């Protein structure tokens, strides 16, 4: 859920947004600028709290945060082939790695970290940053399009399997094996994303008119949604809600579409014996005799809800999140603002804009707080009861200089820490000593 922003808004070159991304559970927003990067907590509608800001790394074009932890991955245009991993609360660099060409995108979960170049993908073990696999035999991927399941128990990876068609390769990031290929679209892919459990995969082509959802790992088509018919658009983001009940798509137009993942059952009540009911049955029956493309169009589901932006043509990303126990649509735009909408999970319709935040202002700094404020995660996207969170503390395995595990030794404390290193409440423990490496032909390849 990351986008490289287009031309920035007024306010100076250093203030212009160069990229923005929501974290894996949509509780945090990261932005990159010419001057550095910022992290925000999405725990409140009325207030946008800045968790961290850094002005020491110029011209940032990729910034990714691991859930609500202190681990952040940054790539700068000053060194576009180098990935830097930081523990931002301690102000320390965990490690950095250099690659053979420019880094186009980075994806991470609690088990894997992916670095996508134009013609290769590197798969790291995030626990020790050891390089596990390099995927070389892949079609050229000039936009760095790829997706990683945030469910680390499966860690599925998806990436384009063709330059000319919408074929998707599904890869198991744990077993390091190809699972299947999915013929998703006739045209080239523009967006792909997994749901939170890694059991569904959504995709859109460069035309942007049809969005399809497939089951994982067998690749069977489950849903097909029509975003529009009159014009082709550029899909800029595609994301599931955390409970997988909704799918949200934003583009270069002024409309954000939200689709509801539900199948109409065959046991629908009989239509009333009226003229309109009779004509409706006749119309549906007639689709069986129409050309396949027309019949498919008639059977595609339309948007359940929409959000209206007051602009078009701006790069943006969207997400569906629960803030203060209510479902919200969030849109971050290259115009330098975050837009928050109310979403009615029952009746849909047009979402109501309730708050606009500037992403380039000073904001409210939260760095001096002991813990990053985190919103309650709902058991259901439309639920009003928050799921309780648990915390755990563990020790961290030691690491050799090349980033590999060192005989299972334990390093109980970081040199700047007062106790065992624990980045958040979900047992996320990256490496804690410096490791620098160059990924040029020193690992398994496929």
C-alpha positions as CSV (number, residue, x, y, z in Angstrom):
1,X,0.0,0.0,0.0
2,X,2.6,2.4,-1.1
3,X,2.6,5.0,-3.8
4,X,5.3,7.3,-5.2
5,X,3.7,10.7,-5.3
6,X,3.4,13.0,-8.3
7,X,4.2,16.7,-8.3
8,X,3.8,18.0,-4.8
9,X,1.6,20.7,-3.4
10,X,2.6,24.3,-2.8
11,X,4.9,24.9,0.1
12,X,8.4,24.5,-1.1
13,X,10.4,21.8,-2.8
14,X,11.5,20.2,0.5
15,X,7.9,19.9,1.7
16,X,6.6,18.1,-1.3
17,X,5.4,14.5,-0.8
18,X,7.5,12.0,-2.7
19,X,5.8,8.8,-1.4
20,X,3.2,7.6,1.2
21,X,2.2,4.2,2.6
22,X,-0.1,2.7,5.2
23,X,1.3,0.0,7.4
24,X,0.1,-3.6,7.3
25,X,-2.8,-3.3,9.6
26,X,-3.7,0.3,8.6
27,X,-2.9,1.8,12.0
28,X,-0.1,4.1,10.8
29,X,0.8,6.3,7.8
30,X,4.3,6.9,6.5
31,X,5.2,9.7,4.2
32,X,8.5,10.6,2.4
33,X,9.6,14.1,1.3
34,X,12.6,15.8,-0.1
35,X,13.7,16.6,3.4
36,X,13.1,13.2,5.1
37,X,10.2,11.1,6.3
38,X,7.4,11.1,8.9
39,X,5.3,8.5,10.6
40,X,1.8,9.2,11.9
41,X,-0.5,7.2,14.1
42,X,-4.1,6.8,12.9
43,X,-5.8,6.4,16.3
44,X,-8.0,9.5,16.1
45,X,-10.2,11.3,13.6
46,X,-9.8,14.8,15.0
47,X,-6.1,14.6,15.6
48,X,-3.2,13.3,13.5
49,X,-0.4,12.4,15.8
50,X,3.2,12.4,14.5
51,X,5.0,9.4,15.9
52,X,8.4,10.1,14.4
53,X,10.1,12.5,12.0
54,X,13.5,12.3,10.4
55,X,15.3,15.1,8.4
56,X,18.6,13.4,8.1
57,X,17.8,11.2,5.1
58,X,17.0,13.4,2.1
59,X,14.9,12.7,-0.9
60,X,13.1,9.6,0.5
61,X,11.0,7.7,-2.1
62,X,10.2,4.5,-0.2
63,X,9.3,4.3,3.5
64,X,7.7,1.2,5.1
65,X,6.9,0.6,8.7
66,X,6.5,-2.9,10.2
67,X,3.0,-2.8,11.8
68,X,3.2,-0.5,14.8
69,X,6.8,-1.4,15.7
70,X,9.9,0.8,15.7
71,X,11.3,-0.9,12.6
72,X,11.1,1.3,9.5
73,X,12.7,0.6,6.0
74,X,13.8,3.6,4.0
75,X,15.2,4.1,0.5
76,X,16.5,7.5,-0.8
77,X,17.0,8.8,-4.3
78,X,20.5,9.7,-3.1
79,X,21.3,6.0,-2.9
80,X,18.5,4.3,-4.8
81,X,20.2,0.9,-4.7
82,X,20.5,0.8,-1.0
83,X,17.9,-0.3,1.6
84,X,18.3,1.0,5.1
85,X,16.5,-0.6,8.1
86,X,16.2,1.6,11.2
87,X,15.0,1.3,14.8
88,X,13.6,4.8,14.9
89,X,12.8,5.0,18.6
90,X,16.5,4.3,19.5
91,X,17.8,6.3,16.5
92,X,20.0,3.4,15.3
93,X,20.5,1.8,12.0
94,X,19.8,-2.0,12.2
95,X,21.4,-2.8,8.8
96,X,21.6,-1.8,5.2
97,X,21.9,-3.7,2.0
98,X,22.9,-2.7,-1.6
99,X,21.5,-4.3,-4.8
100,X,22.5,-4.5,-8.4
101,X,19.9,-1.9,-9.6
102,X,17.4,0.6,-8.3
103,X,14.9,-0.5,-5.6
104,X,11.4,-0.1,-6.8
105,X,9.3,-1.3,-3.9
106,X,9.6,-3.1,-0.5
107,X,7.1,-5.3,1.3
108,X,7.3,-6.8,4.7
109,X,5.5,-8.8,7.3
110,X,6.7,-10.4,10.6
111,X,8.5,-13.2,8.7
112,X,9.7,-11.9,5.4
113,X,11.1,-8.7,3.8
114,X,10.9,-8.4,0.0
115,X,13.0,-6.1,-2.1
116,X,11.7,-5.7,-5.7
117,X,13.9,-4.6,-8.5
118,X,12.9,-4.3,-12.1
119,X,14.1,-7.8,-13.0
120,X,14.5,-9.6,-9.7
121,X,13.0,-10.0,-6.2
122,X,15.0,-10.6,-3.1
123,X,13.5,-12.5,-0.2
124,X,15.0,-11.8,3.3
125,X,14.2,-13.5,6.6
126,X,13.2,-10.4,8.7
127,X,14.4,-12.0,11.9
128,X,18.0,-11.8,11.0
129,X,17.9,-10.1,7.5
130,X,19.5,-13.2,5.9
131,X,18.9,-13.4,2.2
132,X,16.9,-16.6,1.6
133,X,16.1,-16.5,-2.1
134,X,16.6,-14.4,-5.3
135,X,13.9,-14.6,-8.0
136,X,15.7,-13.8,-11.2
137,X,13.6,-15.5,-14.0
138,X,10.7,-13.0,-13.8
139,X,9.4,-10.7,-16.5
140,X,10.6,-7.1,-16.4
141,X,8.6,-5.2,-13.8
142,X,9.3,-1.5,-14.3
143,X,6.9,-0.3,-11.6
144,X,8.0,-2.8,-8.9
145,X,4.5,-4.2,-8.6
146,X,4.2,-7.0,-6.1
147,X,2.2,-8.0,-3.0
148,X,3.0,-9.8,0.2
149,X,0.5,-11.4,2.6
150,X,0.7,-9.8,6.0
151,X,-0.1,-13.2,7.5
152,X,3.4,-14.5,8.2
153,X,2.2,-18.1,8.7
154,X,1.9,-18.3,4.9
155,X,3.8,-15.2,3.5
156,X,2.4,-15.6,0.0
157,X,4.0,-13.4,-2.6
158,X,2.3,-12.3,-5.8
159,X,4.0,-10.6,-8.8
160,X,3.3,-10.1,-12.6
161,X,4.0,-13.2,-14.7
162,X,3.9,-11.4,-18.0
163,X,4.7,-8.1,-19.6
164,X,1.8,-8.2,-22.0
165,X,-1.0,-9.9,-20.1
166,X,-2.5,-9.9,-16.6
167,X,-0.9,-13.1,-15.4
168,X,-0.1,-13.4,-11.7
169,X,2.5,-15.7,-10.2
170,X,1.7,-16.9,-6.7
171,X,4.8,-17.8,-4.7
172,X,5.1,-19.2,-1.1
173,X,7.5,-17.1,0.8
174,X,8.0,-19.7,3.5
175,X,8.6,-22.8,1.5
176,X,10.3,-20.7,-1.3
177,X,8.3,-22.4,-4.0
178,X,6.0,-21.3,-6.8
179,X,2.4,-22.2,-6.0
180,X,0.5,-21.4,-9.2
181,X,-0.1,-18.9,-11.9
182,X,-3.4,-17.0,-12.3
183,X,-4.7,-15.7,-15.6
184,X,-6.3,-12.7,-14.0
185,X,-6.8,-10.2,-16.8
186,X,-6.2,-9.8,-20.6
187,X,-4.3,-6.5,-20.1
188,X,-1.2,-5.7,-18.1
189,X,-1.6,-5.7,-14.3
190,X,-1.9,-2.3,-12.4
191,X,-2.6,-3.5,-8.8
192,X,-2.5,-6.6,-6.7
193,X,-3.2,-7.1,-3.0
194,X,-3.8,-9.9,-0.4
195,X,-6.4,-9.8,2.3
196,X,-5.2,-10.0,5.9
197,X,-5.3,-13.8,6.2
198,X,-3.7,-14.4,2.8
199,X,-6.7,-16.4,1.6
200,X,-7.8,-14.0,-1.1
201,X,-5.9,-12.0,-3.8
202,X,-7.4,-9.0,-5.6
203,X,-6.2,-7.6,-8.9
204,X,-6.9,-4.9,-11.5
205,X,-5.5,-4.3,-14.9
206,X,-4.2,-1.1,-16.5
207,X,-7.7,-0.5,-18.0
208,X,-9.0,-0.2,-14.4
209,X,-12.5,-1.2,-15.3
210,X,-12.8,-4.6,-13.8
211,X,-11.5,-5.8,-10.4
212,X,-11.3,-9.6,-9.7
213,X,-10.8,-11.5,-6.5
214,X,-9.2,-15.0,-6.4
215,X,-8.9,-17.7,-3.7
216,X,-5.5,-18.5,-2.4
217,X,-3.7,-20.9,-2.9
218,X,-5.8,-22.5,-5.7
219,X,-6.3,-19.3,-7.7
220,X,-10.1,-19.8,-8.4
221,X,-12.1,-16.6,-9.2
222,X,-14.4,-15.7,-6.4
223,X,-15.7,-12.2,-7.3
224,X,-15.7,-9.8,-10.2
225,X,-16.5,-6.2,-9.7
226,X,-16.9,-3.4,-12.3
227,X,-15.4,-0.1,-11.4
228,X,-16.7,1.7,-14.4
229,X,-17.6,1.4,-18.1
230,X,-17.2,4.9,-19.7
231,X,-13.4,5.4,-19.4
232,X,-10.2,3.7,-18.6
233,X,-8.4,4.8,-15.4
234,X,-5.2,4.2,-13.6
235,X,-5.8,2.2,-10.4
236,X,-3.4,3.7,-7.8
237,X,-4.3,1.5,-4.8
238,X,-6.3,-1.7,-4.0
239,X,-6.9,-2.9,-0.4
240,X,-9.1,-5.2,1.6
241,X,-10.6,-4.3,5.0
242,X,-9.0,-6.2,7.9
243,X,-12.0,-8.5,8.1
244,X,-12.1,-9.1,4.3
245,X,-15.7,-8.0,4.0
246,X,-14.8,-5.0,1.8
247,X,-12.4,-4.1,-1.0
248,X,-11.4,-0.5,-1.7
249,X,-10.0,0.9,-5.0
250,X,-8.7,4.4,-5.7
251,X,-7.6,5.8,-9.0
252,X,-6.6,9.0,-10.8
253,X,-10.3,10.0,-10.9
254,X,-12.3,11.8,-8.2
255,X,-14.1,8.6,-7.0
256,X,-13.0,5.9,-4.6
257,X,-15.0,2.7,-5.0
258,X,-15.7,0.3,-2.1
259,X,-17.0,-3.2,-3.0
260,X,-18.7,-5.7,-0.6
261,X,-17.5,-9.3,-0.8
262,X,-20.7,-11.2,-0.7
263,X,-22.3,-13.7,-3.0
264,X,-26.0,-13.5,-3.9
265,X,-27.6,-16.8,-3.1
266,X,-29.7,-18.8,-5.6
267,X,-32.5,-19.0,-3.0
268,X,-33.7,-15.5,-3.6
269,X,-37.4,-14.8,-3.0
270,X,-39.6,-15.0,-6.1
271,X,-40.1,-11.7,-7.9
272,X,-43.6,-10.3,-7.5
273,X,-45.9,-11.1,-10.4
274,X,-45.6,-7.6,-11.8
275,X,-44.6,-6.4,-15.2
276,X,-41.3,-5.1,-13.9
277,X,-40.6,-8.4,-12.2
278,X,-41.4,-10.3,-15.4
279,X,-39.2,-8.1,-17.5
280,X,-36.3,-8.5,-15.0
281,X,-36.5,-12.3,-15.3
282,X,-36.6,-12.0,-19.1
283,X,-33.6,-9.7,-19.1
284,X,-31.5,-12.1,-16.9
285,X,-32.5,-15.0,-19.0
286,X,-31.5,-13.2,-22.2
287,X,-27.9,-12.8,-20.9
288,X,-27.4,-16.5,-21.6
289,X,-27.7,-15.8,-25.3
290,X,-25.5,-12.7,-25.4
291,X,-21.8,-12.6,-26.3
292,X,-19.7,-13.7,-23.4
293,X,-18.2,-10.2,-22.9
294,X,-21.6,-8.6,-22.7
295,X,-23.0,-11.4,-20.4
296,X,-20.0,-11.0,-18.1
297,X,-20.6,-7.3,-17.9
298,X,-24.2,-7.8,-16.9
299,X,-23.3,-10.2,-14.1
300,X,-20.5,-8.1,-12.6
301,X,-21.2,-6.5,-9.2
302,X,-21.0,-2.7,-8.8
303,X,-19.7,-0.6,-6.0
304,X,-21.3,-0.9,-2.6
305,X,-20.1,2.6,-1.5
306,X,-18.1,5.5,-2.9
307,X,-16.0,8.3,-1.6
308,X,-15.9,11.6,-3.5
309,X,-12.6,13.5,-3.7
310,X,-12.6,17.2,-4.6
311,X,-9.8,16.7,-7.2
312,X,-8.7,14.2,-9.8
313,X,-5.4,13.4,-11.4
314,X,-3.5,13.3,-8.1
315,X,-1.6,10.2,-6.9
316,X,-3.3,8.7,-3.9
317,X,-3.7,5.6,-1.8
318,X,-6.7,4.5,0.2
319,X,-7.4,2.1,3.0
320,X,-10.3,0.9,5.2
321,X,-9.7,1.1,8.9
322,X,-11.6,1.2,12.2
323,X,-10.8,4.4,14.1
324,X,-12.5,5.1,17.4
325,X,-14.6,1.9,17.0
326,X,-16.2,3.1,13.7
327,X,-15.4,2.1,10.1
328,X,-13.6,4.8,8.1
329,X,-12.3,5.3,4.6
330,X,-8.9,7.0,4.5
331,X,-7.3,8.6,1.4
332,X,-3.8,10.0,1.5
333,X,-3.0,12.2,-1.5
334,X,0.0,13.8,-3.1
335,X,-1.8,17.1,-2.6
336,X,-0.4,16.8,1.0
337,X,-3.6,15.8,2.8
338,X,-5.2,12.9,4.5
339,X,-9.0,12.6,4.0
340,X,-11.1,10.7,6.5
341,X,-14.7,9.6,5.6
342,X,-17.4,7.8,7.5
343,X,-18.5,4.5,6.0
344,X,-21.9,2.9,6.6
345,X,-21.1,-0.8,6.6
346,X,-24.8,-1.8,6.3
347,X,-26.3,0.5,3.6
348,X,-23.2,1.8,1.8
349,X,-23.9,4.7,-0.5
350,X,-21.7,7.8,-0.6
351,X,-19.2,8.1,2.2
352,X,-19.2,11.4,4.1
353,X,-16.0,13.4,4.4
354,X,-15.6,14.3,8.1
355,X,-12.0,15.4,8.5
356,X,-9.0,16.6,6.4
357,X,-5.5,16.6,7.9
358,X,-2.4,18.3,6.4
359,X,0.5,15.9,6.2
360,X,3.1,18.6,5.7
361,X,2.4,20.6,8.8
362,X,4.2,20.1,12.2
363,X,1.4,17.9,13.6
364,X,1.3,16.6,17.2
365,X,4.5,14.8,18.1
366,X,4.3,11.6,20.1
367,X,7.9,10.6,20.2
368,X,8.3,11.3,23.9
369,X,5.6,8.9,24.8
370,X,6.7,5.5,26.0
371,X,4.4,3.6,23.6
372,X,3.1,4.5,20.2
373,X,-0.6,5.1,20.6
374,X,-2.4,2.2,18.8
375,X,-6.1,2.0,17.8
376,X,-8.2,-0.9,18.9
377,X,-8.3,-3.6,16.2
378,X,-11.8,-4.9,15.7
379,X,-12.8,-8.5,15.4
380,X,-15.0,-7.4,12.5
381,X,-14.6,-4.4,10.3
382,X,-18.1,-3.1,11.3
383,X,-17.8,-4.3,14.9
384,X,-18.0,-1.8,17.8
385,X,-16.2,-4.0,20.3
386,X,-12.4,-3.8,20.2
387,X,-10.2,-6.9,20.3
388,X,-7.9,-6.9,23.3
389,X,-4.1,-6.8,22.7
390,X,-1.5,-8.8,24.5
391,X,2.2,-8.0,24.9
392,X,5.2,-10.3,25.1
393,X,8.9,-9.9,25.7
394,X,11.5,-12.2,24.4
395,X,15.2,-12.4,23.7
396,X,16.8,-11.9,20.3
397,X,19.1,-14.5,18.6
398,X,22.6,-13.3,17.7
399,X,23.7,-12.6,14.2
400,X,26.9,-13.0,12.3
401,X,28.4,-10.1,10.3
402,X,26.8,-11.3,7.0
403,X,23.4,-11.3,8.6
404,X,23.1,-15.0,9.2
405,X,22.1,-16.7,12.5
406,X,25.1,-17.3,14.7
407,X,24.8,-20.7,16.5
408,X,21.5,-19.7,18.2
409,X,23.3,-17.4,20.7
410,X,21.2,-14.9,22.6
411,X,21.8,-11.2,22.8
412,X,19.6,-10.1,25.7
413,X,20.2,-6.4,25.5
414,X,20.9,-3.8,22.9
415,X,23.7,-1.4,23.7
416,X,21.2,1.4,24.0
417,X,18.4,-0.6,25.6
418,X,17.5,-1.0,29.2
419,X,16.1,-4.5,28.6
420,X,15.4,-7.1,26.0
421,X,14.6,-5.5,22.6
422,X,10.9,-5.6,21.9
423,X,9.7,-3.4,19.1
424,X,6.0,-3.8,19.8
425,X,3.4,-6.1,21.3
426,X,3.5,-8.7,18.6
427,X,6.9,-10.5,19.1
428,X,8.6,-8.7,16.2
429,X,12.4,-8.9,16.7
430,X,14.6,-7.8,13.9
431,X,18.4,-8.0,14.0
432,X,20.0,-5.7,16.6
433,X,23.6,-5.3,15.5
434,X,24.8,-3.7,12.3
435,X,24.9,-5.9,9.2
436,X,25.8,-4.6,5.8
437,X,25.7,-6.6,2.7
438,X,25.8,-6.4,-1.1
439,X,23.3,-8.7,-2.8
440,X,25.2,-9.5,-6.0
441,X,25.3,-13.2,-6.6
442,X,26.0,-14.6,-3.1
443,X,22.7,-16.5,-2.6
444,X,20.4,-19.2,-3.9
445,X,18.8,-18.2,-7.1
446,X,15.9,-19.5,-9.1
